[in-house]
Amino acid sequence: MVDNNLKGEVPIELWQLPNLLILDLSSNDIDFVFEGVSKCETLKGLYLSDTGLSSLEGIGELKLIGLQAIDISSNEMTGTFPSELFTVPTLKDISMSHNSFSGSLEDKFDSFPDLMKFHAYGNDFTGQVPPSLGACDDLEDLVISENDFTGTLPPALNNLKNLEMLSIHQTTNTKGGITGPLISLKGCASLTTLHLGSNALSGSLPSDLLEDSNVLGESIDMDLSNNKFIGAIPSEWHRFDRLFIDLTRNEIDRLDPVFCEQVSAWQEGAVEDYGCDAILCPPQKYSDYGRKAGSDSECQSCENTGGAPFFGATKCDSSDKASEHEILKKLYYATNGPEWVVNLGWENGDAMCNWYGVECEDGKVVGIDLSENGLKGTVPPEIFTLSGLRELDLETND
């Protein structure tokens, strides 16, 4: 009954249905209470996203019925993570993105031995990423981006052999982001998406990153941009056949041209066409992308001496003004871009002027039309600093 114009109270008599397995009331304007849910012993999935859910009182009853999936995303809920969920060990899928939950996450995720998916994108969680997530052997999706986590990456995440997506980018962070080194994730043999951009990770890039991967021949997407990494891209990384990587706005100071010859299929084949520039613009050069993303995004020379001292610069001066590409990316992540109705180009190597909804003139953004496209969240104010923007259409989004 998704998006079916339901209104009013959900009767508690619903829990008396003897064979109810799935209840999906998403995208309806309803009054829902958990009272009595324990009577529905057959229920396995409860989906309440975008329903105006305002209270989790009684959610502890779920421990009595063996629920496997719960979705309470997009409900503007506040408070801390509902600790009652830790008493429901049968949960495999927890989705609570796009609320305003805050505070630290309790280190009790080993209470979910069968957890496969944890989505908490776009809340206000703070503190350390819980090390106990590393005990969830079946975890495939860990998506906790756009919160305000600090601390370091727990080494226990190295144990997640079934993990396919690890997403903790924080373009909207206010506390500085996650610090310390990038762990090797050696045991994450299935990982194909790694998004850790806009944190404060530092030190050298690990030569053994994903060393024991079983998917080295597949397309792997890494966003490590806007951190504090130093040194070179390790030569050992030539083991990745089809890597798309964003390392812009770090302090990378070495990139061997011979290495670039070994990884011609990187950046969706752009390295074969443009060489090392397709990975990162060299020092004393820059582009909006920090690399050559196409024929209209050349790495341009800096006019000022000493500008852009590292690989991957998006500007030549030392100001904090973001490039147009970075501003659009911030819009994407702040409004749950991965789940937009259409997001063609926004997640791959296309030049930004080819992205869905973006109109350019002479390489500058002049229009953005993302109406009726499933955007959720807060539009970053930087969007209004786009100097050529004449039209912005975000109608019929949340």
C-alpha positions as CSV (number, residue, x, y, z in Angstrom):
1,M,0.0,0.0,0.0
2,V,2.9,2.3,-0.7
3,D,2.1,5.9,-1.6
4,N,-1.6,5.1,-1.7
5,N,-3.0,8.2,-0.1
6,L,-3.8,6.5,3.2
7,K,-4.7,9.0,6.0
8,G,-5.6,8.6,9.7
9,E,-4.9,6.0,12.4
10,V,-3.8,2.5,11.6
11,P,-6.1,0.2,13.6
12,I,-4.5,-2.1,16.1
13,E,-6.8,-4.8,14.9
14,L,-4.4,-5.2,12.0
15,W,-2.1,-7.2,14.2
16,Q,-4.7,-9.9,14.4
17,L,-4.2,-10.9,10.8
18,P,-2.9,-14.5,11.2
19,N,-0.6,-14.7,8.2
20,L,0.7,-11.1,7.8
21,L,4.4,-11.3,6.8
22,I,5.1,-7.8,5.3
23,L,3.4,-4.5,6.2
24,D,4.5,-1.6,3.9
25,L,2.8,1.7,4.5
26,S,5.6,3.9,3.2
27,S,4.8,7.4,1.8
28,N,1.3,7.7,3.4
29,D,0.2,10.3,5.9
30,I,-0.8,8.0,8.8
31,D,-0.8,7.8,12.5
32,F,1.1,4.7,13.5
33,V,1.7,3.2,16.9
34,F,3.6,0.1,17.8
35,E,1.2,-0.9,20.5
36,G,0.0,-4.5,20.0
37,V,2.5,-5.4,17.3
38,S,3.7,-8.3,19.4
39,K,0.4,-10.1,18.7
40,C,1.4,-10.4,15.0
41,E,3.8,-13.3,15.4
42,T,4.2,-13.8,11.6
43,L,5.4,-10.3,10.8
44,K,8.9,-10.2,9.3
45,G,9.1,-6.8,7.6
46,L,7.7,-3.4,8.7
47,Y,8.2,-0.4,6.4
48,L,7.2,3.0,7.6
49,S,9.4,5.5,5.7
50,D,7.9,8.9,5.0
51,T,4.7,8.3,7.0
52,G,5.0,11.1,9.5
53,L,5.9,8.6,12.2
54,S,6.5,10.7,15.4
55,S,7.0,8.2,18.2
56,L,8.8,4.9,18.7
57,E,7.0,4.2,21.9
58,G,6.3,0.5,22.2
59,I,8.9,-0.5,19.6
60,G,10.4,-2.9,22.2
61,E,7.5,-5.2,21.4
62,L,9.3,-6.2,18.2
63,K,11.6,-8.5,20.2
64,L,8.7,-10.9,20.8
65,I,7.9,-11.6,17.1
66,G,11.3,-12.1,15.3
67,L,11.1,-9.1,13.0
68,Q,13.8,-9.1,10.3
69,A,13.4,-5.7,8.6
70,I,12.4,-2.3,9.8
71,D,12.4,1.0,7.8
72,I,11.6,4.3,9.7
73,S,13.5,6.6,7.3
74,S,12.4,10.1,6.2
75,N,10.2,10.9,9.3
76,E,12.0,13.9,10.8
77,M,12.5,11.9,14.0
78,T,14.7,13.2,16.8
79,G,16.4,11.7,19.9
80,T,19.0,9.0,20.1
81,F,19.2,5.7,18.4
82,P,16.3,3.6,19.8
83,S,18.1,1.2,22.1
84,E,15.1,-1.1,22.2
85,L,16.2,-2.3,18.8
86,F,19.2,-4.0,20.3
87,T,16.7,-6.4,22.0
88,V,15.6,-7.6,18.5
89,P,18.4,-10.0,17.5
90,T,16.6,-11.3,14.4
91,L,16.9,-7.9,12.6
92,K,18.7,-8.2,9.2
93,D,17.8,-4.8,7.7
94,I,17.6,-1.5,9.7
95,S,16.9,1.7,7.7
96,M,16.6,5.0,9.5
97,S,18.1,7.5,7.0
98,H,17.0,11.1,6.7
99,N,15.8,11.7,10.2
100,S,17.4,13.9,12.9
101,F,18.6,11.2,15.3
102,S,21.6,12.4,17.3
103,G,24.1,11.4,19.9
104,S,26.5,8.5,19.7
105,L,25.7,5.0,18.5
106,E,25.9,2.5,21.3
107,D,28.6,-0.2,20.7
108,K,26.1,-3.0,20.8
109,F,25.7,-4.0,17.1
110,D,27.0,-7.5,17.9
111,S,23.4,-7.9,19.2
112,F,22.5,-8.4,15.5
113,P,24.2,-11.6,14.4
114,D,22.4,-11.7,11.1
115,L,22.5,-8.0,10.2
116,M,22.9,-7.5,6.5
117,K,22.0,-3.8,6.0
118,F,22.3,-0.7,8.2
119,H,21.4,2.6,6.6
120,A,21.5,5.7,8.7
121,Y,22.4,8.3,6.0
122,G,21.7,11.9,6.8
123,N,21.2,12.1,10.6
124,D,23.1,13.9,13.3
125,F,25.0,11.0,14.9
126,T,28.3,11.8,16.5
127,G,31.2,10.1,18.1
128,Q,33.0,6.9,17.2
129,V,31.8,4.5,14.5
130,P,30.9,1.5,16.7
131,P,33.6,-1.2,16.6
132,S,30.9,-3.9,17.2
133,L,29.8,-3.4,13.6
134,G,32.8,-5.5,12.8
135,A,31.1,-8.5,14.5
136,C,28.2,-8.5,12.0
137,D,29.6,-11.2,9.7
138,D,26.8,-11.0,7.2
139,L,26.8,-7.2,6.8
140,E,26.7,-6.2,3.1
141,D,25.7,-2.5,3.3
142,L,26.9,-0.1,5.9
143,V,25.7,3.4,4.8
144,I,26.1,6.0,7.6
145,S,27.2,9.0,5.5
146,E,26.3,12.6,6.2
147,N,26.4,12.4,10.0
148,D,29.0,14.0,12.2
149,F,31.2,11.0,13.2
150,T,34.7,11.6,14.7
151,G,37.3,9.3,16.2
152,T,39.0,6.7,14.0
153,L,37.9,3.9,11.7
154,P,37.5,0.8,13.8
155,P,40.0,-2.0,12.8
156,A,37.2,-4.5,13.3
157,L,35.7,-3.4,10.0
158,N,38.5,-5.3,8.4
159,N,36.6,-8.5,9.3
160,L,33.6,-7.9,7.2
161,K,34.1,-10.4,4.4
162,N,30.6,-9.9,2.9
163,L,30.6,-6.1,2.9
164,E,29.9,-4.7,-0.5
165,M,29.3,-1.0,0.4
166,L,31.0,1.1,3.0
167,S,29.8,4.7,2.9
168,I,30.8,7.2,5.6
169,H,31.4,10.4,3.5
170,Q,30.6,13.6,5.5
171,T,30.5,16.6,3.3
172,T,28.2,18.4,5.8
173,N,30.3,17.5,9.0
174,T,30.8,20.2,11.6
175,K,33.2,18.5,14.0
176,G,36.1,17.8,11.6
177,G,35.3,14.2,10.6
178,I,36.9,10.9,11.1
179,T,40.7,11.1,11.8
180,G,43.6,8.7,11.8
181,P,44.8,6.3,9.0
182,L,42.8,4.5,6.4
183,I,42.7,0.9,7.5
184,S,43.5,-1.8,5.0
185,L,40.1,-3.4,4.8
186,K,42.0,-6.5,3.8
187,G,39.3,-8.9,4.9
188,C,36.5,-7.1,3.0
189,A,36.7,-9.5,0.1
190,S,33.5,-8.3,-1.5
191,L,33.8,-4.5,-1.3
192,T,33.1,-2.6,-4.5
193,T,32.0,0.8,-3.0
194,L,34.1,2.7,-0.6
195,H,33.0,6.3,0.2
196,L,35.1,8.1,2.9
197,G,35.3,11.6,1.4
198,S,35.3,14.8,3.4
199,N,36.7,13.4,6.6
200,A,40.2,14.1,8.1
201,L,41.9,10.8,7.4
202,S,45.6,11.2,7.2
203,G,48.9,9.5,6.6
204,S,50.0,7.4,3.6
205,L,47.6,5.4,1.5
206,P,47.9,1.7,2.6
207,S,49.6,-0.5,0.0
208,D,47.6,-3.5,1.2
209,L,44.1,-1.8,0.7
210,L,41.6,-4.6,-0.2
211,E,44.6,-6.9,-0.7
212,D,42.5,-10.1,-0.2
213,S,39.6,-8.9,-2.5
214,N,37.7,-11.4,-4.6
215,V,36.4,-8.7,-6.9
216,L,39.6,-7.0,-8.2
217,G,38.4,-7.6,-11.8
218,E,35.2,-5.8,-11.2
219,S,34.4,-2.1,-11.2
220,I,35.4,-0.6,-7.8
221,D,34.3,2.9,-6.8
222,M,36.4,4.8,-4.2
223,D,35.9,8.3,-2.9
224,L,38.8,9.4,-0.7
225,S,38.6,13.0,-1.6
226,N,39.0,16.0,0.7
227,N,41.0,14.2,3.4
228,K,44.6,14.6,4.5
229,F,46.4,11.8,2.7
230,I,50.1,12.3,1.9
231,G,52.7,10.7,-0.3
232,A,52.1,8.6,-3.4
233,I,49.4,6.3,-4.8
234,P,51.0,2.9,-3.9
235,S,52.4,1.0,-6.9
236,E,50.7,-2.1,-5.5
237,W,47.4,-0.7,-6.4
238,H,47.9,-1.7,-10.0
239,R,46.2,-4.9,-8.9
240,F,42.9,-3.0,-9.3
241,D,41.7,-3.6,-12.9
242,R,38.8,-1.2,-13.1
243,L,39.1,1.3,-10.3
244,F,37.3,4.7,-10.3
245,I,39.0,6.8,-7.6
246,D,38.6,10.3,-6.3
247,L,41.7,11.5,-4.5
248,T,41.3,15.2,-5.1
249,R,42.0,17.7,-2.4
250,N,44.6,15.7,-0.5
251,E,48.3,16.1,-0.2
252,I,49.4,13.6,-2.8
253,D,52.9,14.6,-4.1
254,R,53.9,11.7,-6.3
255,L,52.2,9.8,-9.2
256,D,54.5,7.7,-11.4
257,P,53.7,7.9,-15.2
258,V,54.8,4.2,-15.5
259,F,52.2,3.3,-12.9
260,C,49.5,5.1,-15.0
261,E,50.5,3.0,-18.0
262,Q,49.7,-0.1,-15.9
263,V,46.2,1.1,-15.0
264,S,44.8,2.2,-18.3
265,A,41.3,0.9,-17.5
266,W,41.0,3.1,-14.4
267,Q,38.6,6.1,-14.3
268,E,36.3,4.2,-16.7
269,G,39.0,4.0,-19.3
270,A,40.0,7.7,-19.2
271,V,43.5,6.9,-18.1
272,E,44.1,5.3,-21.5
273,D,43.0,8.5,-23.1
274,Y,44.5,11.2,-20.8
275,G,47.3,9.4,-18.8
276,C,47.9,10.4,-15.2
277,D,45.8,13.6,-15.6
278,A,42.7,11.4,-15.6
279,I,43.6,10.4,-12.0
280,L,44.8,13.7,-10.7
281,C,46.0,17.0,-12.1
282,P,49.7,17.5,-11.5
283,P,51.1,20.1,-9.1
284,Q,50.8,23.7,-10.4
285,K,47.7,22.7,-12.4
286,Y,44.1,22.4,-11.5
287,S,40.6,21.7,-12.8
288,D,37.1,21.9,-11.2
289,Y,37.4,18.1,-10.8
290,G,41.0,17.9,-9.7
291,R,41.6,15.7,-12.7
292,K,40.9,15.6,-16.4
293,A,37.3,14.2,-16.6
294,G,36.9,14.8,-20.3
295,S,37.8,17.1,-23.3
296,D,36.1,20.1,-21.6
297,S,37.9,19.7,-18.2
298,E,41.6,20.2,-19.0
299,C,44.1,20.5,-16.1
300,Q,45.0,24.2,-16.4
301,S,48.2,25.9,-15.4
302,C,48.2,28.1,-12.3
303,E,49.1,31.7,-12.9
304,N,50.3,32.3,-9.4
305,T,53.7,30.9,-8.3
306,G,53.3,28.3,-5.7
307,G,49.7,27.6,-6.4
308,A,48.4,24.0,-6.2
309,P,51.5,22.4,-4.7
310,F,49.9,18.9,-4.7
311,F,48.3,16.6,-7.2
312,G,44.5,16.9,-7.5
313,A,43.9,20.6,-7.0
314,T,40.5,22.1,-7.7
315,K,41.8,25.7,-7.5
316,C,45.1,27.5,-7.5
317,D,44.6,29.9,-4.6
318,S,44.5,29.0,-0.9
319,S,40.9,30.2,-0.3
320,D,38.2,27.9,0.9
321,K,35.9,28.7,-1.9
322,A,34.7,25.4,-3.4
323,S,34.7,24.6,-7.1
324,E,31.4,24.3,-9.0
325,H,32.0,20.5,-9.2
326,E,32.4,20.3,-5.4
327,I,29.3,22.4,-4.8
328,L,27.2,20.1,-7.0
329,K,28.7,17.0,-5.2
330,K,27.8,18.6,-1.9
331,L,24.2,19.0,-3.1
332,Y,24.2,15.4,-4.3
333,Y,25.3,14.0,-1.0
334,A,23.3,16.3,1.2
335,T,20.0,15.3,-0.5
336,N,20.5,11.6,-0.7
337,G,21.7,11.5,-4.3
338,P,22.3,7.7,-4.5
339,E,18.5,7.3,-4.1
340,W,17.3,10.0,-6.4
341,V,14.9,8.9,-9.1
342,V,17.5,9.8,-11.8
343,N,21.1,10.5,-11.0
344,L,22.8,9.8,-14.3
345,G,26.4,11.1,-14.3
346,W,26.4,12.3,-10.7
347,E,28.3,9.2,-9.4
348,N,30.6,8.5,-12.3
349,G,33.4,10.2,-14.2
350,D,31.2,12.3,-16.6
351,A,31.9,16.0,-16.8
352,M,29.4,17.8,-14.6
353,C,27.8,19.5,-17.6
354,N,26.6,16.0,-18.7
355,W,25.0,15.3,-15.3
356,Y,21.3,14.8,-15.2
357,G,19.5,18.2,-14.6
358,V,22.6,20.3,-15.0
359,E,22.8,23.0,-17.8
360,C,26.0,24.7,-18.6
361,E,27.3,27.5,-20.9
362,D,31.0,27.7,-21.6
363,G,31.7,25.1,-18.9
364,K,29.8,27.1,-16.2
365,V,26.6,25.9,-14.5
366,V,23.7,28.2,-15.4
367,G,20.7,25.9,-14.6
368,I,19.8,23.0,-12.3
369,D,16.5,21.2,-12.7
370,L,16.0,18.4,-10.2
371,S,12.2,18.8,-9.8
372,E,10.3,15.7,-8.8
373,N,13.5,13.7,-8.4
374,G,13.3,12.3,-4.9
375,L,15.6,14.7,-3.2
376,K,15.6,14.5,0.6
377,G,17.5,16.7,3.1
378,T,18.8,20.2,3.3
379,V,20.1,22.1,0.3
380,P,23.6,23.4,1.1
381,P,23.8,27.2,0.9
382,E,26.9,27.0,-1.3
383,I,24.6,26.3,-4.2
384,F,23.8,30.0,-4.3
385,T,27.5,30.8,-4.8
386,L,27.4,29.4,-8.3
387,S,28.2,32.6,-10.1
388,G,26.4,31.8,-13.4
389,L,23.3,30.1,-11.9
390,R,20.2,31.6,-13.4
391,E,17.6,28.9,-12.8
392,L,17.2,26.4,-9.9
393,D,14.2,24.1,-9.9
394,L,13.8,21.8,-6.9
395,E,10.0,21.6,-6.9
396,T,8.2,18.5,-5.5
397,N,11.0,17.1,-3.4
398,D,11.3,16.6,0.3
